């Protein structure tokens, strides 16, 4: 067996397809292919999208003189399959069927199918820690009414990757640690990691929890109901109010934190501090979930580059545990990292 595998990471977004080739942990190249509305609008069904993105990837591999036969592992972004435990999963026929017929349509559903169709071998295609990783304890599922249940949808790939990196750096096992990890990107998810499992986390896809650059977070329920039944908004407009046009966007008209900080005013700073305040408050909630037994609080995601925001959060929560910052959200690196662990037999692939 090769000591250093060639790993192709595949990440399909709503208007882009991103690939990265690694030789073990060394990045050989990364390419983001942007897709215009005119390119995507004729692709009405799932299969058309898969074929389109597969051909785009083939073109890039050819341009870079990469023989697809020499790729040892295809590591793909996980889609909205049924809830699963954390880990690396081999892409099989059952998963492919679930991705094609998923109840929630999202561009991430395409990645594993594209990878499977690209692979000559078919048995070397995997996903790692999809957003539907579900390790929540039973008591955390109660929402407060019998018709509702809290569910686990969060930035599992990045949260699990930084958790393992922190464990490796400190010479410990992730499964022996208690961590609170706040992923701060377009959405914010804050997970209580207890001995290798995320036993509680906010449902970041629909904007539960603190507000974020583009999501409203948990809004006052009574006022939200009044808005919904006021006759001014339809369902799609209400959804956009929660996700896409909420949070910092609703206050300042942009979700670009760096841009806001470059032109900072006292009014703008108030909004960023309010977001940081809510994130810190939710970290406090997760501290209670872990009964105060916390090895570290980790801040990650694109917003973690902001010293203003991380500094504010750190001042509020550093009494709980050391605060560690892993800025950025490198999903490609996280996919490759899981591939390396798999190749080195430090992780064992699970069957879906």
N, C-alpha and C positions, 0 to 999 in steps of 0.2 A: 504494500500500500504506500502511496505517496506520502512523504512527510508533510508537504505543504499543498493543500488542495486548492484548485481553482474554483472560486465561488462566484456565481452570478446572482446578485440581489435584484429583485424586481418589485417595483412599487407603482401601482396604478392609481392615479388621482383623477379627479373629475375632468380636468382639462390638460392632463399631462401624463406621460409615462416616463418613469425614471429607472435607469439601470445603473449598476455599478459592478465592476469586475474586481475581485480581490484574489491575490495569491496569499492564502491564509489571511492574516490581518492587514496585509499591505494593499492599499488601494492602487490598482493599475490605472483605471479611468472611471469617470462618472459622467453620465450623459442624461440630461433632462430634455425630453421631446415635448414641446408644447403643442397642443392641438386646438385649432381654431373652431369656432362655432360652425363655420361652413363645412369643416371636415367631419365633425361629429354628428351634426343634425341628420344626415341621411342614414346613420347607423341606428336603426330603430330597435333592433333586437340584440340580445346578449351575444349571440354567436358572431354577429357582424362586428361588434366591438372587440371581441377576442381576436378575430382574424386581422382586423386593422392594426391592433397594437402588436400582435405577433410579428407582422411584416415589418413594422417600424423598427422593432428590436433586431430583427434579422439584418436589416439595412445597416444599422449601427455596428453590429458585430462584424459584418463584412468590411465596412470602412476601416475598422480597427484591426483587420486581418486576424480575427478570432475564429478558430474552428470550433463549432459548437460541440463537436465530439470530445474536445479537451476540457470541457467544463465538468467538474466532478460533482458539484452540488448546485441546485437551483433553490435559492432561499427567497420565498415570496411573502409579500405582505398578506396577513390573514384577513379574511372578509367576515361578513355577518352570518356565520354559520350558527349552529345551535350552541348553547353555552358549554364551555369545556374548561377543564383544569389547565393551569399554566403548563407550558412546555412546547416542545417541537413536535409537530405532527406530520407524518408522511401524507402526501396528497394521494387519496385513493378515489375510487369510483363514487363512493357514498358522499365524500366531501364535494366532489365535482357536481354531483346532482343537487346537493343542498345549496351550493353557491349559485347555480343557474336558476334555482327556484326559490331563492331567499325572499322572505316576506318584506324585508327592508332592502331596497335597492341602493347600492352604493358602489362607487368605482373600485373600492378595495376588493369587491367580490371577483374582479376580473383577474387579479394577479396570479393566483394559484392555477387557474385554468390556462392562462397564457404560458406559464412556466411548464405545465404538464405537456402542452402541445409542442413546446419548443424542445423538450428533452427527448433525445433518441432512446434513452433507457427507460424512462417513465418511473423507475423506482428510486430516483435520486432527487425528487422534488418535494420540498417541505414548506410549511408555514411555521412561524414562531410567535407565540403569545399574541393571538388575535385580540381585537378589542372586546370580544365577548368572553374573555377569560372570566370564569365565575367561581370564586372560592369563598364567597360571603358566608358568614355564620348565619344560622337560621334566624336569630333574634333581630339581625340587621335588615331582614327582608320586609318586616312589617312597616307599612307606610302610614297606617292610621285609619284605614277604612277597608272593609272586606273586599271591595271591588278593585283595590289597588295593591300593587306589590312593588317594592324597590328592587331594581335589577342592576346587574353589574355590566356596564359598558364603559370602558375607560382606556387610557393610553397605556395598555398593558405592556406592549413591546418595549417602549422606552423606560417605563418604571422598572420592569424586571431586569432590563439590561444594566441600568445604573445601580440597581440593588446588588447585582452580582459583581459589578466592577468595584463597588465600595467594599464588599465582603472580601474580594481578592486582595485589594489594596491593604486591608487591615489584617490579612492573614487568617480570616475566619470564613465559616461557611454561611451562605445566605440563609440556610435553613436553621441556623442557630441565632439569628438576629431578629430584633424587633425594630422596625423602621417606619417612619412616616415620610412618604414621598409625595411631593407636590409637583406634578407636571403642569407647567404654565406655558401654554401655546395659545392658539386661537381659542381653544377651550381649556379649562382648568380641571384636572382630576387630582384628588388627594386620597391616597390609599394608606390604610393601616396594614402594614406587612408584619404578620406574626409568624415567626419561624418558617418562612418560605411561602406563606399563603396570605393573600390579600383578603382579610376577613371583613373589611368594610371599605366602601369607596363611594363617592358621589357619582351619579349617572351623568357623565359629562356630555354625552351625545345630544341630549335634549336641553342641556344647560342647567341641570340641578347643581346646587352648591353655590360657591362664590361667583360673582360676575367676572367676566374675562374680557379680553380685547373685543370679542364679537358676540358674546352670549350673555343673556341677562341674569343667569343664575336663578336661584329660588326667589320668586317675586311674591309680594303679599297676595295671598290666595283670593281674598274677597275682592280686592281691586282688580285683579286679573280677570275674575269672573264678570265683573261689571263691564270691562273693556270688551270681552269676548261677546257679550250679549247686547252691546250698545247699538248694534246695527251699522257701525262705521267700518268694521273689519270682517273679512272672510277668513276661513281657516288658514289659507296660505299666508295671509298677512300676519295673522297671529303667530304662526310658526316662525316667520322671519323676525318678528318682534323678539322671540325667544332666542333664536339661533341665526346669526348672520347680520342682523341689524340691532342687536342688543349690546349691553355692556358699554365698553369705551366708545364703540362706534356711535351709539345713540347719544352720548354726551358730546363727543368731539368730532364726529364725522369721519374718523379714520381708525383703523386697528393697528397702525404702525407705531409701536411704542418708541422706537428709535427716533422717528420723525417728530413725535410729540416732545420727546426730551430735548431734541436739538432746537426746538422753538418753545421752550418751557415758559409758562406764565404761572402766577400763583393759582389761577383758576384751574389750569390744566393739571398742576401738581396735586390739587385736591382730589381730582378724579383718580389719578394713579395711586395716591395714598389710600383712597377709599377701597380700591380693588385689593391693594396689598393688605389692608386691614381685614377685609373679608376672608382672604386666603389664610391669613394668620389665625383668624378666629376658627376656621374650619380645621386647621392643623391642631388647634386646641381640642376640638371635638374628638379627633382621632387619637389624641393623647389619652383621653378618657377611655376610649375603646381598648387601648393597650394597657389600661390601668396604671398609667404613669411609668411603665417599664419600657423605656425607649433608648436604644443605642445611638440613634442619630436621626436628625431631620434632614432630608435631602431636597434641595430645590433644583429643578431641571426644566428643560424646554426653552424655547426661544426667548421668552420673557425673562429668564434667569440671567441674561446678559445685562439686564438693567440693574445698575448699582443702587439706584434710587429705590426700586421696588424690593430687591433682595435685602437691602440695608434696613428698610422699614420692617419687613417680615422678621428678619434676624433679631432686631431689637425687641420685638414682641414675644418671640418664642424661644430665644436661646436659653431661658431658664429650664426648658424641658430636657434638652440634650444638645450636643454639639450640632451646629448647622453647617452642612456641607453643600457646596454649590457645584453642580455639573451643568454648565450652560449649554444650550443647544438641544436639538432634537434630531439626531442623525439616525433616522430609521434604517438607512442602508448599512451603516456601520453596525447597528444593533442586529440586523438580520445576519450579516457576515459573522459577527461575534458568536451568535448562536450556532452558525454553521461550523465554526472552528471547534466549539465545545462538543458538537456532535461528532465531528471527524476524529477528535482526540478521545472520544468515548467518555467524556466528562458528563455528557447528557445522553440519555437514551431516547430515541424517537418513539412517540406514542402512536397508536392506531386510532383513527377517528371512527 
